[in-house]
Amino acid sequence: MCWPMLERLVPIQNFHITVAFLGEINNTTLQTLSENIDDRDLGAAFELSLNTVGYWPDSRVLWLGSSEACVPAIKLAQTCKQAANRAGVRVSGRKFEPHVTLARNPAAPPPAPLLDPDFLMRCDSLQLYQSILDRDGARYVEIESWGLS
């Protein structure tokens, strides 16, 4: 992708796709959630085509996503939301749109890229991360990981 210089880029080490945002949960709920995920069939590894760029003006987020629905990713998100709900965690009911956030709060909506993106992402595991906010921004610490069959 080719853009003019963008401000407020997400550091590459923070690139991820959120299948279910859990918010703040306590250790007991975390244990229950982990057990619920252990009991589920998370499905097989899959590939996700990242071939489109978008901008959500309400949240002021520039993102990289897919122009086509990825059924395995959607099923994984549904499974995670169900496991979270069973653990007592309320997860947003909005439609899951797999994407990687590239920049937050740009000074102005970014122009369209000069070249269309064309990435293929292999998804073979699910991670549970804790996000920690500090003066340098967010950093993510892996809490647990599950392989996809």
GROMACS elastic network, one bead per residue, 0.5 to 0.9 nm:
[ bonds ]
;  ai    aj funct       b0    kb
    1   113     6  0.59283   500
    1   114     6  0.67323   500
    1   115     6  0.53884   500
    1   116     6  0.63086   500
    1   117     6  0.55217   500
    1   118     6  0.86544   500
    2   112     6  0.89820   500
    2   113     6  0.54646   500
    2   114     6  0.53162   500
    2   115     6  0.61044   500
    2   116     6  0.85857   500
    2   117     6  0.89905   500
    3     6     6  0.73282   500
    3   110     6  0.81295   500
    3   111     6  0.74566   500
    3   112     6  0.77163   500
    3   113     6  0.55009   500
    3   114     6  0.66432   500
    3   115     6  0.88008   500
    4   110     6  0.85851   500
    4   111     6  0.83428   500
    4   113     6  0.87410   500
    6     9     6  0.66360   500
    6   103     6  0.77244   500
    6   106     6  0.71123   500
    6   107     6  0.87052   500
    6   110     6  0.78040   500
    7   103     6  0.73701   500
    7   104     6  0.83126   500
    7   105     6  0.83070   500
    7   106     6  0.59124   500
    7   107     6  0.73722   500
    8    11     6  0.89849   500
    8   102     6  0.87636   500
    8   103     6  0.55589   500
    8   104     6  0.57766   500
    8   105     6  0.67737   500
    8   106     6  0.62761   500
    8   107     6  0.87570   500
    9    12     6  0.86559   500
    9   101     6  0.87470   500
    9   102     6  0.58819   500
    9   104     6  0.66028   500
    9   106     6  0.84204   500
   10    13     6  0.83281   500
   10    14     6  0.65669   500
   10    15     6  0.72003   500
   10   101     6  0.69172   500
   10   102     6  0.53302   500
   10   103     6  0.51906   500
   10   104     6  0.71279   500
   11    14     6  0.54656   500
   11    15     6  0.70605   500
   11   102     6  0.81577   500
   11   103     6  0.88156   500
   12    15     6  0.53212   500
   12   102     6  0.84365   500
   13    16     6  0.85209   500
   13   139     6  0.84490   500
   13   140     6  0.87793   500
   14   101     6  0.89488   500
   14   138     6  0.78642   500
   14   139     6  0.67847   500
   14   140     6  0.69856   500
   15   100     6  0.60610   500
   15   101     6  0.68490   500
   15   102     6  0.76283   500
   16    99     6  0.79769   500
   16   100     6  0.57355   500
   16   101     6  0.76827   500
   17    98     6  0.61109   500
   17    99     6  0.57287   500
   17   100     6  0.55314   500
   17   101     6  0.81554   500
   18    21     6  0.64599   500
   18    77     6  0.84748   500
   18    96     6  0.89673   500
   18    98     6  0.72836   500
   18    99     6  0.78346   500
   18   100     6  0.83037   500
   19    73     6  0.79820   500
   19    74     6  0.82526   500
   19    76     6  0.72964   500
   19    78     6  0.81829   500
   19    80     6  0.71199   500
   19    81     6  0.80501   500
   19    96     6  0.72100   500
   19    97     6  0.86115   500
   19    98     6  0.73392   500
   19   126     6  0.89920   500
   20    77     6  0.62824   500
   20    78     6  0.84461   500
   20    80     6  0.63930   500
   20    81     6  0.60242   500
   20    84     6  0.82992   500
   20    91     6  0.66588   500
   20    92     6  0.78187   500
   20    96     6  0.84555   500
   21    81     6  0.87439   500
   21    91     6  0.64457   500
   21    92     6  0.74861   500
   22    25     6  0.72558   500
   22    81     6  0.88813   500
   22    84     6  0.75464   500
   22    89     6  0.66607   500
   22    90     6  0.72722   500
   22    91     6  0.61117   500
   22    92     6  0.86305   500
   23    89     6  0.84735   500
   23    90     6  0.88377   500
   23    91     6  0.84529   500
   24   130     6  0.89075   500
   25    28     6  0.82654   500
   25    29     6  0.61950   500
   25    30     6  0.64885   500
   25    89     6  0.77337   500
   26    29     6  0.54311   500
   26    30     6  0.61405   500
   26    31     6  0.87774   500
   27    31     6  0.61409   500
   27    32     6  0.86364   500
   28    31     6  0.51858   500
   28    32     6  0.63403   500
   28    33     6  0.86080   500
   29    32     6  0.50411   500
   29    33     6  0.59843   500
   29    34     6  0.84812   500
   29    84     6  0.89135   500
   29    87     6  0.60638   500
   29    88     6  0.73193   500
   29    89     6  0.78177   500
   30    33     6  0.50481   500
   30    34     6  0.60923   500
   30    35     6  0.86292   500
   30    87     6  0.80441   500
   31    34     6  0.50986   500
   31    35     6  0.62463   500
   31    36     6  0.86142   500
   31    87     6  0.87908   500
   32    35     6  0.51270   500
   32    36     6  0.61311   500
   32    37     6  0.86907   500
   32    83     6  0.88752   500
   32    84     6  0.86867   500
   32    86     6  0.84254   500
   32    87     6  0.56075   500
   32    88     6  0.88970   500
   33    36     6  0.50010   500
   33    37     6  0.62551   500
   33    38     6  0.85734   500
   33    83     6  0.61942   500
   33    84     6  0.57884   500
   33    85     6  0.86634   500
   33    86     6  0.76334   500
   33    87     6  0.52365   500
   33    88     6  0.85425   500
   33    89     6  0.85037   500
   34    37     6  0.51852   500
   34    38     6  0.61243   500
   34    39     6  0.87272   500
   34    83     6  0.84134   500
   34    84     6  0.89606   500
   34    87     6  0.89143   500
   34   128     6  0.89989   500
   34   144     6  0.80781   500
   35    39     6  0.62992   500
   35    40     6  0.89162   500
   35    83     6  0.87304   500
   36    39     6  0.52368   500
   36    40     6  0.66636   500
   36    80     6  0.88825   500
   36    82     6  0.88125   500
   36    83     6  0.52726   500
   36    84     6  0.77336   500
   36    86     6  0.74124   500
   36    87     6  0.73272   500
   37    40     6  0.52126   500
   37    41     6  0.80818   500
   37    42     6  0.79177   500
   37    79     6  0.80992   500
   37    80     6  0.70333   500
   37    83     6  0.59133   500
   37    84     6  0.84003   500
   37   146     6  0.84416   500
   38    41     6  0.80736   500
   38    42     6  0.88851   500
   38   146     6  0.79771   500
   40    43     6  0.88252   500
   40    79     6  0.74952   500
   40    80     6  0.89152   500
   40    83     6  0.80615   500
   41    44     6  0.87486   500
   41    79     6  0.82381   500
   41   148     6  0.83981   500
   41   149     6  0.83946   500
   42    45     6  0.89735   500
   42    75     6  0.81907   500
   42    76     6  0.60009   500
   42    79     6  0.69668   500
   42    80     6  0.84026   500
   42   126     6  0.85702   500
   42   146     6  0.84843   500
   42   147     6  0.81825   500
   42   148     6  0.59638   500
   42   149     6  0.74548   500
   43    46     6  0.88257   500
   43    72     6  0.72570   500
   43    75     6  0.80464   500
   43    76     6  0.70868   500
   43   148     6  0.57976   500
   43   149     6  0.59338   500
   44    72     6  0.77322   500
   44   123     6  0.89793   500
   44   124     6  0.74633   500
   44   147     6  0.87670   500
   44   148     6  0.50427   500
   45    72     6  0.82191   500
   45   122     6  0.73945   500
   45   123     6  0.55822   500
   45   125     6  0.72232   500
   45   147     6  0.81875   500
   45   148     6  0.51194   500
   45   149     6  0.60362   500
   46    70     6  0.89151   500
   46    72     6  0.67063   500
   46    73     6  0.78354   500
   46   121     6  0.84177   500
   46   122     6  0.59753   500
   46   123     6  0.53246   500
   46   124     6  0.66045   500
   46   148     6  0.86131   500
   47    70     6  0.84494   500
   47    72     6  0.87482   500
   47    73     6  0.88831   500
   47   120     6  0.64676   500
   47   121     6  0.54554   500
   47   123     6  0.58218   500
   47   124     6  0.85094   500
   48    65     6  0.89358   500
   48    66     6  0.74074   500
   48    70     6  0.66314   500
   48    72     6  0.89741   500
   48    73     6  0.78523   500
   48    98     6  0.87669   500
   48   119     6  0.83181   500
   48   120     6  0.57645   500
   48   121     6  0.50503   500
   48   122     6  0.63937   500
   48   123     6  0.72109   500
   49    52     6  0.88957   500
   49    65     6  0.76729   500
   49    66     6  0.56540   500
   49    67     6  0.80147   500
   49    68     6  0.80137   500
   49    70     6  0.82727   500
   49   118     6  0.72799   500
   49   119     6  0.59233   500
   49   121     6  0.62933   500
   49   122     6  0.88875   500
   50    53     6  0.84475   500
   50    64     6  0.63074   500
   50    67     6  0.76344   500
   50    99     6  0.78843   500
   50   100     6  0.87421   500
   50   117     6  0.69441   500
   50   118     6  0.60669   500
   50   119     6  0.50017   500
   50   120     6  0.60416   500
   50   121     6  0.71616   500
   51    64     6  0.72214   500
   51    65     6  0.61919   500
   51    66     6  0.52864   500
   51    67     6  0.63682   500
   51    68     6  0.89587   500
   51   116     6  0.67303   500
   51   119     6  0.62280   500
   51   120     6  0.82756   500
   52    63     6  0.84384   500
   52    64     6  0.58437   500
   52    65     6  0.52958   500
   52    66     6  0.55799   500
   52    67     6  0.58984   500
   52   116     6  0.66766   500
   52   117     6  0.60642   500
   52   118     6  0.78470   500
   53    62     6  0.73801   500
   53    63     6  0.56925   500
   53    65     6  0.60784   500
   53    66     6  0.81629   500
   53    67     6  0.89284   500
   53   112     6  0.79184   500
   53   113     6  0.77579   500
   53   116     6  0.78552   500
   53   117     6  0.74307   500
   54    61     6  0.82374   500
   54    62     6  0.58756   500
   54    63     6  0.53323   500
   54    64     6  0.65128   500
   54    65     6  0.75027   500
   54   112     6  0.84896   500
   55    59     6  0.87604   500
   55    60     6  0.68636   500
   55    61     6  0.55861   500
   55    63     6  0.61677   500
   55    64     6  0.89637   500
   55   109     6  0.72686   500
   55   110     6  0.77364   500
   56    59     6  0.57755   500
   56    60     6  0.54181   500
   56    61     6  0.52929   500
   56    62     6  0.66638   500
   56    63     6  0.81301   500
   56   109     6  0.89545   500
   57    61     6  0.68724   500
   57    62     6  0.87328   500
   57   109     6  0.74553   500
   58    61     6  0.81070   500
   59   104     6  0.81327   500
   59   105     6  0.76381   500
   60   103     6  0.84725   500
   60   104     6  0.60126   500
   60   106     6  0.68421   500
   60   108     6  0.88321   500
   60   109     6  0.77241   500
   61   101     6  0.67083   500
   61   102     6  0.75743   500
   61   103     6  0.59696   500
   61   105     6  0.61815   500
   61   106     6  0.76809   500
   61   109     6  0.89467   500
   62   100     6  0.87049   500
   62   101     6  0.60668   500
   62   102     6  0.55504   500
   62   103     6  0.51348   500
   62   104     6  0.64168   500
   62   105     6  0.82659   500
   62   106     6  0.80650   500
   62   109     6  0.82883   500
   62   110     6  0.76973   500
   63    99     6  0.61401   500
   63   100     6  0.55029   500
   63   102     6  0.51859   500
   63   103     6  0.70885   500
   63   104     6  0.89437   500
   64    98     6  0.87301   500
   64    99     6  0.54381   500
   64   100     6  0.51565   500
   64   101     6  0.64901   500
   64   102     6  0.68080   500
   64   117     6  0.80945   500
   65    68     6  0.89520   500
   65    97     6  0.77596   500
   65    98     6  0.61428   500
   65   100     6  0.64491   500
   65   101     6  0.88223   500
   66    69     6  0.71172   500
   66    70     6  0.79800   500
   66    97     6  0.83304   500
   66    98     6  0.71463   500
   66    99     6  0.72166   500
   69    73     6  0.84158   500
   69    74     6  0.77916   500
   69    97     6  0.83058   500
   69    98     6  0.87569   500
   70    73     6  0.54408   500
   70    74     6  0.62755   500
   70    75     6  0.87678   500
   70    98     6  0.83226   500
   71    74     6  0.50448   500
   71    75     6  0.61121   500
   71    76     6  0.85825   500
   72    75     6  0.50963   500
   72    76     6  0.61376   500
   72    77     6  0.86415   500
   73    76     6  0.50681   500
   73    77     6  0.62117   500
   73    78     6  0.86529   500
   73    96     6  0.89084   500
   73    98     6  0.74319   500
   73   123     6  0.86503   500
   74    77     6  0.51284   500
   74    78     6  0.62384   500
   74    79     6  0.86624   500
   74    96     6  0.67361   500
   74    97     6  0.81369   500
   74    98     6  0.81110   500
   75    78     6  0.50233   500
   75    79     6  0.61167   500
   75    80     6  0.86092   500
   76    79     6  0.50711   500
   76    80     6  0.61935   500
   76    81     6  0.86089   500
   76   126     6  0.88695   500
   77    80     6  0.51423   500
   77    81     6  0.61419   500
   77    82     6  0.86053   500
   77    96     6  0.71036   500
   78    81     6  0.51006   500
   78    82     6  0.61378   500
   78    83     6  0.86107   500
   78    96     6  0.85447   500
   79    82     6  0.51540   500
   79    83     6  0.62065   500
   79    84     6  0.86082   500
   80    83     6  0.50641   500
   80    84     6  0.60854   500
   80    85     6  0.85357   500
   81    84     6  0.50214   500
   81    85     6  0.60425   500
   81    86     6  0.85523   500
   81    89     6  0.86205   500
   81    90     6  0.83134   500
   81    91     6  0.62406   500
   81    92     6  0.84920   500
   81    93     6  0.88492   500
   82    85     6  0.50525   500
   82    86     6  0.61451   500
   82    87     6  0.86261   500
   82    91     6  0.88392   500
   83    86     6  0.51442   500
   83    87     6  0.63636   500
   83    88     6  0.88649   500
   83    89     6  0.86825   500
   84    87     6  0.50308   500
   84    88     6  0.64233   500
   84    89     6  0.51119   500
   84    90     6  0.70319   500
   84    91     6  0.71079   500
   85    88     6  0.50035   500
   85    90     6  0.57409   500
   85    91     6  0.69655   500
   86    89     6  0.73202   500
   87    90     6  0.88454   500
   90    93     6  0.87735   500
   91    94     6  0.88964   500
   92    95     6  0.85174   500
   93    96     6  0.84737   500
  101   104     6  0.74675   500
  103   106     6  0.67957   500
  105   108     6  0.80447   500
  105   109     6  0.87396   500
  106   109     6  0.64881   500
  106   110     6  0.73303   500
  107   110     6  0.85353   500
  108   111     6  0.89354   500
  110   113     6  0.84424   500
  111   114     6  0.87235   500
  112   115     6  0.85791   500
  112   116     6  0.89734   500
  113   116     6  0.65063   500
  113   117     6  0.83196   500
  123   126     6  0.79990   500
  123   148     6  0.80341   500
  124   146     6  0.88455   500
  124   147     6  0.61052   500
  124   148     6  0.51548   500
  124   149     6  0.77021   500
  125   145     6  0.68923   500
  125   146     6  0.55586   500
  125   148     6  0.50821   500
  125   149     6  0.86497   500
  126   144     6  0.84446   500
  126   145     6  0.56359   500
  126   146     6  0.51586   500
  126   147     6  0.63296   500
  126   148     6  0.72035   500
  127   142     6  0.67036   500
  127   143     6  0.74454   500
  127   144     6  0.57659   500
  127   146     6  0.64115   500
  127   147     6  0.87539   500
  128   141     6  0.85275   500
  128   142     6  0.59698   500
  128   143     6  0.54633   500
  128   144     6  0.51871   500
  128   145     6  0.62263   500
  128   146     6  0.86808   500
  129   140     6  0.59232   500
  129   141     6  0.53700   500
  129   143     6  0.53876   500
  129   144     6  0.72646   500
  129   145     6  0.89086   500
  130   139     6  0.83557   500
  130   140     6  0.56306   500
  130   141     6  0.52079   500
  130   142     6  0.64314   500
  130   143     6  0.66319   500
  131   138     6  0.63246   500
  131   139     6  0.57728   500
  131   141     6  0.64779   500
  131   142     6  0.89145   500
  132   137     6  0.81933   500
  132   138     6  0.55315   500
  132   139     6  0.53679   500
  132   140     6  0.61961   500
  132   141     6  0.76492   500
  133   136     6  0.77197   500
  133   137     6  0.55157   500
  133   139     6  0.65398   500
  133   140     6  0.88396   500
  134   137     6  0.53191   500
  134   138     6  0.63708   500
  134   139     6  0.79985   500
  135   138     6  0.83981   500
  136   139     6  0.85316   500
  142   145     6  0.75752   500
